[in-house]
Structure formats: C-alpha cells, structure tokens
Amino acid sequence: MNMLSVYQTNHLLPAYRHHGPSLYPAMIEASRAHLVMLAECGILPASRAAQLSSALERLRERPTDLPDYDGTFEDVYFALERNLAQEAGIRPDELDLQLARSRNDLDAGVFRMILRDQVTGILDDLLAATEAVLDAAERGTEATVLAFTHRRPAQPTTIGHVFAGYADALSGQAANYQYVLNELNHSPLGGAVIAGTDLPISSERVAELLGFTDVVPNAYSGVAGADHFTGVVGANARTLATGARVARVIQEWMSFGWVNVPDEFCQGSSAMPQKRNPVVLEHMVSMAMAAVADQTAVLGGIAAAWWEDSNNATTDVQTRLWESDDRAARFLRMLGRLFEVLNPAKLPTDLEMVATGSTTTAAADALSMGGVPFRTAHGLLAALVGKGEPANWDAKLVAETAAERGVRLEPELIENMLHALLSPRAVLKRDQAEGPGRDAVTRQIAGLRGAVAQHRSTLEAFRAHQRAAADRLDAAVRQRIEEGGA
C-alpha cells in the first residue's frame, strides 16, 4: 500500500471499507442499466456497449471483489472504473461509462436503491411483528388488568385491548414505511452533475430497468435533495420509540406477575439465584434511544449542508442511515419473537383492582346514568375515597356521605353504583367499538388483520415490480451483448 495521507487514513479508507460492500454491487446494477440506455439511445456504439456490458456481467459475478484501498483512487466509484477497465481490457481513460452520468447522480441513485432494499426488509419484519402482536392480543381478550395513566392505576382494561392498540400503532407505522418506500423509488439518474445533460438520454428507461416507478422531476432536486433520507430515519425513530414504550409496560407487568417473559429474553443474576432479568426489554429501550440519535445525526448533517451536492447531506449520512435500518430490523425481529411467546400469567383479582380505586369512574357513571349530575357524582366518589378503601364501602356509608353533600340517593341507585364499583370485569361486556369489551377487541383484531393483509399485499406488489424490473434488465443486457457481438 502507498503511504496514505492523514485524510485518506482517517476518512477515505474507513468510508471505503464501510460503504464499499454495499455501494459496489449497486453501482454495477446501475451501470448495467445505464449502458443499455446509452446503446438504445444511439449514444454508444453497439460494439462498445456490448464490450462494457460483458465486462460488467463478469464483475457482477464477483460482487465482493473490491480492490484494497491503496490511495491511488478516491472511492468506490473509481474502484469500479478501475475494475471495469481491467475486465474489458482497456485503459481507464478509454471508458465510456461516464457518458451522461456523474458520480453525483450515480451516488444519489444507488443510495436510494440500497435504502429501498433495507426499508423493504424492515417493513417485512414489522408486518411479521404486527401479526405476532395481534396473536398475543387474541390470547388476552379476557385477561383483565389495570390500565395506568401518569404511572398511577386508572381503569380496568384487558391485555388484548392494550396489544390491539399497539398493533394499530404498528399498522400506522407500516403505512409510513410504505410512503417512505414510494418516496425512495424515484430515480435521480440522468441528473448528471446536477443540471442534466445535452445528450439525448432516456432517464425513464434507466428508471424502468432499475425498478424505479418514476424519475425525480427536477435534476437539481434529484442530486441535491435529501428529504427521503429524513423519511427513513424518521420512520425508524418513530417505530422504535413506540416499541420502547410498550417494552417498558411489559417489563412492569412482569414485575406484577401479569405476564411471563420466557427465559430466552432474560439473563440470570450474578448473585441472586431467584432473579431472571428481562434485559431484552432494556436493550430495546436503548435501541430506540440510538434510533433517535441516528435521526438527529442525519438531520444535523443535512442541515449543515448547502442546497447542492454535498457530502454532508449524501455520503456522510449513509453510515447513520444504514446502521439505523439494521437496528430497526433487529428490534422488530426481537419484538415479534417476544410477542410470539408472551402469555398472560397471574392476573390481578377483582378485589385487587377495586382496591386501587380504578373502578370509581364506573361507579360515578352509574350514578350519572341514574340522574345525578356529573360533577355531583364525581365529587361524591372523591369524598368516599377519602373515607376508606372502595372494597369496604356499603350502602349505609354511601347514603350518609351523599346526605352530607346534600344529595339524596335511592337505594336502587346506590345498589347499582356499588355493583359497578365491585365489577372490574364488566369491561369485558362493554359495547363501545373501540373499547376493551371482548367482542369489541375481537372486531378490532379482525380489522387490523385486514389492514396487515393489505400492507402485505402492497409490499408483495412492490417486490414483484422489482423482480420484473430485474428480469427486464437481464434481458436487455443479454440483447446488447448479443447484438454487439461481444
């Protein structure tokens, strides 16, 4: 290796090693499509297109065959040119691959291609995780627990209701990733340096061969734009942040004994044999924090860049983008497996739930349904809470407390109130469509399964489009080679 400069040692070399394995195969694919287009548009003679296409096909068979970085070339772009010239048996200065193309629009294009593949994988993992969450919700439709607000017991609900709510959030996140995929899937190739080219190219043909659904309508934006990067890290941060919140709830439920977290998600204590620590849940919270940090780093890099081609907003943010995508995929795989094996355990008893005061809202509502004004009913319940635990209230105490407040209650209304107070599992019969009633949650789950199926269908259609484009590119390359006589 030549003696490297400080800049080469501390930036170009690490960047080459990190970016190269991903960029090199993508650049080969983009170059295959570019050569086909140049030949079809009559810009490149058939024989030269065939010669270079044949050489690219041989390089494609060795996608990891990157030369060691020795300082004699700058980056992966020039490494590909060196390899292609050698494979084609020509000098680097005889290459025609650069016609109507720049490193700028090539980078912009392959960054989108790489992120497109990564986000497709994340979406696949997210949909699998959502299905696991819905299965867990189904197992918990009658598992009554306490819902908390502001870290205090609030009202009875069910595990199924909580998990169906999380599945709803995941479905929204899936829709967001699909939006991000569509945003990524516009080709900037053809933008050249930043202002296009005078050569009679077809940017649409390159886009078609590479599976893009359209061309970025403005060459300047295609090269300088970076909003699609913020969409990727924003989707990851949103998804992992919500998942971390759920992980914290599950960790607390485990402490209460309401759910069992299997051993595969726990570590033993070094000194306390009775302990099984659900460390995976802690790791998931940390991963969410890292996803937010990735988002901040990408946004910061973009904000520091001029509205033009700039390493700050393009090449330099790829490390954070790719690591964020990898982290999101790993998070969702762990999440999916966690919900596959998570089951209700020792649920709180009726008396335990009543003792927390979580049924006093239902008791107040029972009074209101009997004609007592809302504020009067709630004020009476607050006064009763001050006189002792709800489980110990009786009709006499309720009547006396009401009289103290100038309210006269009929015995039947008091009986209805006490029944509501002592019946936390009455929520299982609640009719409200979005509530925790068993039938309502069952319908919620069914609706969400339909949404997941639709997301899955959209994803499969996207993948089918990519496969069809890959087949078209392969056929077009073969035709160029055959017609050029290479």
C-alpha positions as CSV (number, residue, x, y, z in Angstrom):
1,M,0.0,0.0,0.0
2,N,1.2,3.5,-0.8
3,M,1.8,5.9,2.1
4,L,-1.6,7.4,2.8
5,S,-2.3,10.9,3.8
6,V,-3.9,11.8,7.1
7,Y,-7.2,12.5,5.2
8,Q,-7.0,9.2,3.4
9,T,-6.2,7.2,6.6
10,N,-8.8,8.8,8.8
11,H,-11.7,9.3,6.3
12,L,-11.4,7.9,2.8
13,L,-10.1,4.5,4.0
14,P,-12.8,3.9,6.7
15,A,-15.5,5.2,4.4
16,Y,-14.4,2.9,1.6
17,R,-14.4,-0.1,3.9
18,H,-17.8,0.7,5.3
19,H,-19.6,1.9,2.1
20,G,-17.8,-0.3,-0.4
21,P,-19.6,-3.7,0.2
22,S,-23.0,-2.0,-0.3
23,L,-22.2,0.5,-2.9
24,Y,-20.2,-1.7,-5.3
25,P,-22.9,-4.2,-6.3
26,A,-25.5,-1.4,-6.5
27,M,-23.2,0.6,-8.8
28,I,-22.7,-2.4,-11.0
29,E,-26.5,-2.7,-11.3
30,A,-27.0,1.0,-12.1
31,S,-24.2,0.8,-14.6
32,R,-25.8,-2.1,-16.4
33,A,-29.0,-0.1,-16.9
34,H,-27.0,3.0,-18.0
35,L,-25.1,1.1,-20.7
36,V,-28.3,-0.4,-22.0
37,M,-29.9,3.0,-22.2
38,L,-26.8,4.6,-23.9
39,A,-26.9,1.9,-26.6
40,E,-30.7,2.1,-27.1
41,C,-30.5,5.9,-27.5
42,G,-27.7,5.6,-30.0
43,I,-25.2,7.4,-27.8
44,L,-22.8,4.5,-27.6
45,P,-21.9,2.1,-30.4
46,A,-23.4,-1.4,-30.1
47,S,-19.9,-3.0,-30.1
48,R,-18.6,-0.8,-27.2
49,A,-21.9,-1.2,-25.2
50,A,-21.5,-5.0,-25.6
51,Q,-17.9,-5.0,-24.6
52,L,-18.5,-3.0,-21.5
53,S,-21.7,-4.9,-20.7
54,S,-19.9,-8.2,-20.9
55,A,-17.2,-6.9,-18.6
56,L,-19.8,-5.7,-16.1
57,E,-21.5,-9.1,-16.1
58,R,-18.2,-10.7,-15.1
59,L,-17.8,-8.2,-12.3
60,R,-21.3,-8.8,-11.2
61,E,-20.4,-12.5,-10.6
62,R,-17.8,-11.2,-8.1
63,P,-19.8,-8.6,-6.1
64,T,-17.3,-8.6,-3.2
65,D,-14.2,-8.2,-5.4
66,L,-13.2,-4.7,-4.4
67,P,-9.6,-3.7,-4.6
68,D,-7.8,-2.9,-1.4
69,Y,-7.7,0.8,-0.8
70,D,-4.2,2.0,-1.5
71,G,-4.7,5.7,-2.1
72,T,-4.3,5.5,-5.9
73,F,-8.1,6.0,-6.3
74,E,-10.5,8.0,-4.3
75,D,-13.6,5.9,-3.6
76,V,-15.8,3.0,-4.8
77,Y,-16.8,4.9,-7.9
78,F,-13.3,4.9,-9.2
79,A,-12.6,1.4,-7.9
80,L,-15.5,0.3,-10.2
81,E,-14.0,2.1,-13.1
82,R,-10.6,0.5,-12.5
83,N,-12.1,-3.0,-12.3
84,L,-14.2,-2.4,-15.4
85,A,-11.3,-1.2,-17.5
86,Q,-9.2,-4.2,-16.4
87,E,-12.1,-6.6,-17.1
88,A,-12.8,-5.0,-20.5
89,G,-9.1,-5.0,-21.5
90,I,-8.9,-1.2,-22.0
91,R,-7.3,1.7,-20.3
92,P,-9.3,3.6,-17.7
93,D,-9.1,6.7,-19.9
94,E,-10.9,4.8,-22.7
95,L,-14.0,4.1,-20.6
96,D,-17.4,5.4,-21.9
97,L,-19.4,4.6,-18.9
98,Q,-19.2,8.2,-17.7
99,L,-21.2,9.5,-20.7
100,A,-24.2,11.5,-19.5
101,R,-23.5,10.5,-15.9
102,S,-21.7,11.8,-12.9
103,R,-20.6,10.4,-9.6
104,N,-23.2,12.8,-8.2
105,D,-26.3,11.2,-9.8
106,L,-24.9,7.7,-9.5
107,D,-24.4,8.1,-5.7
108,A,-27.9,9.6,-5.4
109,G,-29.3,6.7,-7.3
110,V,-27.5,3.8,-5.6
111,F,-28.2,5.4,-2.1
112,R,-31.9,5.1,-3.0
113,M,-31.5,1.6,-4.2
114,I,-29.8,0.4,-1.1
115,L,-32.2,2.1,1.2
116,R,-35.1,0.8,-0.8
117,D,-33.9,-2.8,-0.2
118,Q,-33.3,-2.1,3.5
119,V,-36.7,-0.5,4.1
120,T,-38.4,-3.3,2.3
121,G,-36.8,-5.7,4.7
122,I,-37.8,-3.6,7.7
123,L,-41.4,-3.4,6.5
124,D,-41.4,-7.2,6.2
125,D,-40.2,-7.6,9.8
126,L,-42.7,-5.0,11.0
127,L,-45.6,-6.8,9.4
128,A,-44.5,-10.1,10.9
129,A,-44.2,-8.4,14.3
130,T,-47.7,-6.9,14.0
131,E,-49.1,-10.4,13.3
132,A,-47.4,-11.7,16.5
133,V,-48.8,-8.7,18.5
134,L,-52.3,-9.5,17.1
135,D,-52.0,-13.1,18.1
136,A,-51.0,-12.1,21.6
137,A,-54.0,-9.7,21.7
138,E,-56.2,-12.5,20.8
139,R,-54.9,-14.6,23.6
140,G,-55.5,-11.7,26.0
141,T,-59.1,-10.7,25.1
142,E,-60.4,-11.8,28.5
143,A,-57.2,-11.1,30.6
144,T,-58.3,-8.1,32.7
145,V,-55.5,-5.9,34.0
146,L,-55.2,-2.3,35.2
147,A,-54.5,0.5,32.8
148,F,-52.2,3.2,34.1
149,T,-52.1,6.9,33.4
150,H,-49.3,9.1,34.7
151,R,-47.9,5.9,36.4
152,R,-51.0,5.5,38.6
153,P,-53.7,2.9,38.3
154,A,-56.5,4.3,36.2
155,Q,-59.2,1.9,34.9
156,P,-59.6,-1.8,34.2
157,T,-58.9,-2.9,30.7
158,T,-57.5,-6.1,29.1
159,I,-54.2,-7.3,27.7
160,G,-56.0,-7.8,24.4
161,H,-57.1,-4.2,24.4
162,V,-53.6,-2.9,25.1
163,F,-52.0,-5.1,22.5
164,A,-54.6,-4.3,19.8
165,G,-53.9,-0.7,20.5
166,Y,-50.2,-1.3,19.9
167,A,-51.0,-3.3,16.7
168,D,-52.9,-0.2,15.5
169,A,-49.8,1.9,16.0
170,L,-47.7,-0.7,14.1
171,S,-50.2,-0.6,11.2
172,G,-49.8,3.2,11.0
173,Q,-46.0,2.7,11.1
174,A,-46.3,0.2,8.2
175,A,-48.2,2.8,6.2
176,N,-45.5,5.3,6.9
177,Y,-42.8,2.9,5.7
178,Q,-44.8,2.3,2.5
179,Y,-44.8,6.1,2.0
180,V,-41.1,6.2,2.5
181,L,-40.6,3.4,0.0
182,N,-42.6,5.2,-2.6
183,E,-40.6,8.4,-1.9
184,L,-37.3,6.5,-2.3
185,N,-38.5,4.8,-5.5
186,H,-38.0,7.8,-7.8
187,S,-34.8,7.8,-9.9
188,P,-32.3,10.7,-9.9
189,L,-30.2,9.0,-12.5
190,G,-29.9,11.3,-15.5
191,G,-29.3,14.4,-13.4
192,A,-25.6,14.0,-14.0
193,V,-23.6,16.6,-12.1
194,I,-26.8,18.5,-11.1
195,A,-28.2,20.1,-14.2
196,G,-28.8,17.2,-16.6
197,T,-27.0,16.7,-19.9
198,D,-27.3,17.7,-23.6
199,L,-27.0,14.1,-24.7
200,P,-30.3,12.5,-25.9
201,I,-30.7,10.1,-22.9
202,S,-33.7,8.4,-21.6
203,S,-33.8,8.8,-17.8
204,E,-37.2,7.0,-17.8
205,R,-35.6,3.9,-19.4
206,V,-32.9,3.7,-16.7
207,A,-35.6,4.1,-14.0
208,E,-37.7,1.3,-15.5
209,L,-34.8,-1.1,-15.7
210,L,-33.8,-0.5,-12.1
211,G,-37.3,-0.8,-10.7
212,F,-38.0,2.8,-10.0
213,T,-41.6,3.9,-10.5
214,D,-40.7,7.3,-11.8
215,V,-37.9,9.9,-12.4
216,V,-37.3,12.7,-9.9
217,P,-39.0,15.6,-11.9
218,N,-36.2,18.0,-11.2
219,A,-32.5,17.2,-11.8
220,Y,-31.3,19.7,-9.2
221,S,-33.5,18.1,-6.5
222,G,-32.5,14.6,-7.6
223,V,-28.9,15.3,-6.8
224,A,-29.2,17.9,-4.0
225,G,-32.3,16.6,-2.3
226,A,-32.1,14.6,1.0
227,D,-35.7,14.6,2.3
228,H,-36.0,10.9,1.6
229,F,-33.2,10.3,4.0
230,T,-35.0,12.0,6.8
231,G,-38.1,10.0,6.0
232,V,-36.1,6.7,6.5
233,V,-34.6,7.6,9.9
234,G,-37.8,9.3,11.0
235,A,-39.8,6.1,10.4
236,N,-37.2,4.1,12.3
237,A,-37.2,6.5,15.3
238,R,-41.0,6.6,15.4
239,T,-41.3,2.8,15.3
240,L,-38.6,2.1,17.9
241,A,-39.8,4.9,20.2
242,T,-43.3,3.4,20.4
243,G,-42.0,-0.1,20.7
244,A,-39.7,1.0,23.6
245,R,-42.7,2.4,25.4
246,V,-44.5,-0.9,25.1
247,A,-41.4,-2.7,26.3
248,R,-41.4,-0.7,29.5
249,V,-45.0,-1.6,30.1
250,I,-44.3,-5.2,29.6
251,Q,-41.3,-5.0,32.0
252,E,-43.6,-3.6,34.7
253,W,-46.3,-6.2,34.0
254,M,-43.6,-8.8,34.5
255,S,-42.8,-7.3,37.9
256,F,-46.5,-7.5,38.8
257,G,-46.6,-11.2,37.6
258,W,-49.3,-10.4,35.0
259,V,-47.2,-11.9,32.1
260,N,-44.3,-14.3,31.9
261,V,-41.3,-13.3,29.9
262,P,-39.6,-16.6,28.8
263,D,-36.0,-17.4,29.7
264,E,-34.8,-16.7,26.1
265,F,-35.4,-13.0,26.8
266,C,-33.8,-13.0,30.3
267,Q,-30.4,-13.2,32.0
268,G,-29.8,-14.6,35.4
269,S,-28.4,-12.6,38.3
270,S,-24.7,-13.0,39.2
271,A,-25.6,-13.1,42.9
272,M,-29.3,-13.7,43.3
273,P,-30.4,-17.1,42.1
274,Q,-34.1,-16.3,42.2
275,K,-33.8,-13.5,39.7
276,R,-34.5,-13.6,35.9
277,N,-33.8,-10.2,34.5
278,P,-35.7,-9.3,31.3
279,V,-32.7,-7.5,29.8
280,V,-34.0,-7.7,26.2
281,L,-36.7,-5.1,27.2
282,E,-34.0,-2.8,28.5
283,H,-31.9,-3.3,25.3
284,M,-35.0,-2.4,23.2
285,V,-35.3,0.9,25.0
286,S,-31.6,1.6,24.4
287,M,-32.0,0.7,20.8
288,A,-34.9,3.2,20.5
289,M,-32.6,5.9,22.0
290,A,-30.0,5.1,19.4
291,A,-32.6,5.4,16.6
292,V,-33.4,8.9,17.8
293,A,-29.7,9.7,17.9
294,D,-29.4,8.4,14.3
295,Q,-32.3,10.7,13.3
296,T,-30.6,13.6,14.9
297,A,-27.2,12.9,13.3
298,V,-28.8,12.6,9.8
299,L,-30.9,15.7,10.2
300,G,-27.8,17.6,11.6
301,G,-25.7,16.5,8.6
302,I,-28.3,17.6,6.2
303,A,-28.9,20.9,8.0
304,A,-25.2,21.6,7.8
305,A,-25.1,21.2,4.0
306,W,-25.7,23.7,1.2
307,W,-28.7,23.1,-1.1
308,E,-26.4,21.4,-3.7
309,D,-24.4,18.2,-4.0
310,S,-22.7,18.0,-0.6
311,N,-21.1,15.1,1.2
312,N,-22.7,16.3,4.4
313,A,-26.1,15.5,3.1
314,T,-25.4,12.5,1.0
315,T,-22.4,10.2,1.5
316,D,-21.6,11.1,5.1
317,V,-25.1,10.3,6.4
318,Q,-25.2,6.8,4.9
319,T,-23.4,5.3,7.9
320,R,-26.1,6.5,10.2
321,L,-28.9,5.6,7.8
322,W,-27.7,2.0,7.2
323,E,-27.0,1.4,10.9
324,S,-30.4,2.8,11.8
325,D,-32.0,0.4,9.3
326,D,-30.1,-2.5,10.7
327,R,-31.1,-1.6,14.2
328,A,-34.7,-1.3,13.3
329,A,-34.8,-4.7,11.6
330,R,-33.1,-6.3,14.7
331,F,-35.5,-4.5,17.0
332,L,-38.6,-5.7,15.1
333,R,-37.4,-9.3,15.0
334,M,-36.9,-9.4,18.7
335,L,-40.3,-7.7,19.2
336,G,-42.0,-10.2,17.0
337,R,-40.5,-13.2,18.9
338,L,-41.3,-11.6,22.2
339,F,-45.0,-11.4,21.4
340,E,-45.0,-14.9,20.0
341,V,-44.2,-16.3,23.4
342,L,-45.7,-13.8,25.7
343,N,-48.8,-15.0,27.6
344,P,-51.0,-13.8,30.5
345,A,-49.9,-15.2,33.9
346,K,-51.2,-14.3,37.4
347,L,-53.7,-11.6,36.7
348,P,-55.0,-9.2,39.4
349,T,-58.1,-10.2,41.3
350,D,-61.3,-8.2,41.3
351,L,-60.6,-7.0,44.8
352,E,-57.0,-6.0,44.0
353,M,-58.3,-3.9,41.1
354,V,-61.1,-2.4,43.2
355,A,-58.6,-1.5,45.9
356,T,-56.7,0.7,43.6
357,G,-59.8,2.9,43.0
358,S,-59.8,2.0,39.3
359,T,-63.5,1.3,39.3
360,T,-64.6,4.5,40.8
361,T,-65.2,6.1,37.4
362,A,-67.6,3.3,36.5
363,A,-69.3,3.9,39.9
364,A,-69.7,7.6,39.3
365,D,-71.0,6.9,35.8
366,A,-73.6,4.6,37.3
367,L,-74.8,7.5,39.4
368,S,-74.9,9.8,36.5
369,M,-77.0,7.3,34.5
370,G,-79.4,7.4,37.4
371,G,-79.9,11.2,37.1
372,V,-77.2,12.5,39.4
373,P,-75.3,15.4,37.7
374,F,-71.8,14.5,36.5
375,R,-69.8,16.8,38.9
376,T,-72.0,15.8,41.8
377,A,-71.4,12.1,41.2
378,H,-67.7,12.5,40.9
379,G,-67.5,14.8,43.9
380,L,-69.3,12.1,46.0
381,L,-67.0,9.4,44.8
382,A,-64.0,11.5,45.7
383,A,-65.4,12.0,49.2
384,L,-66.0,8.3,49.6
385,V,-62.4,7.6,48.6
386,G,-61.3,9.7,51.5
387,K,-63.3,7.6,53.9
388,G,-61.7,4.3,53.2
389,E,-60.9,1.6,50.6
390,P,-63.6,1.1,48.0
391,A,-64.0,-2.6,48.7
392,N,-65.2,-1.7,52.2
393,W,-67.9,0.7,51.2
394,D,-71.6,-0.3,51.9
395,A,-75.0,1.3,51.2
396,K,-75.1,3.0,54.6
397,L,-71.7,4.7,54.1
398,V,-72.7,5.9,50.6
399,A,-76.1,7.2,51.7
400,E,-74.6,9.1,54.7
401,T,-71.8,10.6,52.6
402,A,-74.3,11.7,50.0
403,A,-76.5,13.3,52.6
404,E,-73.5,15.2,54.0
405,R,-73.2,16.7,50.5
406,G,-76.9,17.5,50.2
407,V,-77.7,14.6,47.8
408,R,-80.4,12.0,48.4
409,L,-79.9,8.7,46.6
410,E,-82.5,6.0,46.2
411,P,-81.5,2.5,47.5
412,E,-81.7,1.0,44.0
413,L,-79.3,3.6,42.6
414,I,-76.8,3.0,45.5
415,E,-77.0,-0.7,44.7
416,N,-76.3,-0.1,41.0
417,M,-73.3,2.1,42.0
418,L,-71.8,-0.5,44.3
419,H,-72.3,-3.2,41.7
420,A,-70.4,-1.1,39.2
421,L,-67.7,-0.4,41.8
422,L,-67.2,-4.1,42.6
423,S,-67.3,-5.3,39.0
424,P,-64.0,-4.5,37.2
425,R,-64.5,-7.3,34.7
426,A,-67.7,-5.6,33.5
427,V,-65.4,-4.0,30.9
428,L,-65.5,-7.3,29.1
429,K,-69.1,-6.7,28.2
430,R,-68.6,-3.1,27.1
431,D,-70.2,-2.4,23.7
432,Q,-68.1,0.6,22.7
433,A,-66.4,-0.3,19.4
434,E,-63.0,1.0,20.4
435,G,-63.3,-0.2,24.0
436,P,-61.9,-3.2,25.9
437,G,-65.0,-5.4,25.6
438,R,-64.2,-8.9,24.4
439,D,-66.4,-8.6,21.3
440,A,-65.1,-5.1,20.5
441,V,-61.5,-6.2,20.8
442,T,-62.2,-9.3,18.7
443,R,-63.5,-6.9,16.0
444,Q,-60.6,-4.6,16.4
445,I,-58.2,-7.5,15.9
446,A,-60.1,-8.7,12.8
447,G,-59.9,-5.2,11.3
448,L,-56.2,-4.9,12.0
449,R,-55.6,-8.3,10.4
450,G,-57.3,-7.0,7.3
451,A,-55.0,-3.9,7.4
452,V,-51.9,-6.1,7.8
453,A,-53.1,-8.2,4.8
454,Q,-53.4,-5.1,2.7
455,H,-50.0,-3.8,3.8
456,R,-48.6,-7.3,2.9
457,S,-50.3,-7.2,-0.5
458,T,-48.8,-3.8,-1.2
459,L,-45.4,-4.9,-0.2
460,E,-45.6,-8.1,-2.3
461,A,-46.7,-6.0,-5.3
462,F,-43.7,-3.7,-4.8
463,R,-41.4,-6.7,-4.7
464,A,-43.0,-8.2,-7.8
465,H,-42.3,-4.9,-9.5
466,Q,-38.6,-5.1,-8.5
467,R,-38.3,-8.7,-9.7
468,A,-39.9,-7.8,-13.0
469,A,-37.6,-4.9,-13.5
470,A,-34.6,-7.1,-12.7
471,D,-35.8,-9.6,-15.3
472,R,-36.2,-6.8,-17.9
473,L,-32.7,-5.5,-17.1
474,D,-31.2,-9.0,-17.5
475,A,-32.9,-9.5,-20.9
476,A,-31.9,-6.0,-22.1
477,V,-28.2,-6.7,-21.2
478,R,-28.3,-10.0,-22.9
479,Q,-29.7,-8.4,-26.0
480,R,-27.0,-5.7,-26.0
481,I,-24.2,-8.3,-25.7
482,E,-25.7,-10.5,-28.5
483,E,-26.3,-7.6,-30.9
484,G,-22.9,-6.1,-30.2
485,G,-21.2,-9.4,-30.9
486,A,-19.2,-9.4,-27.6
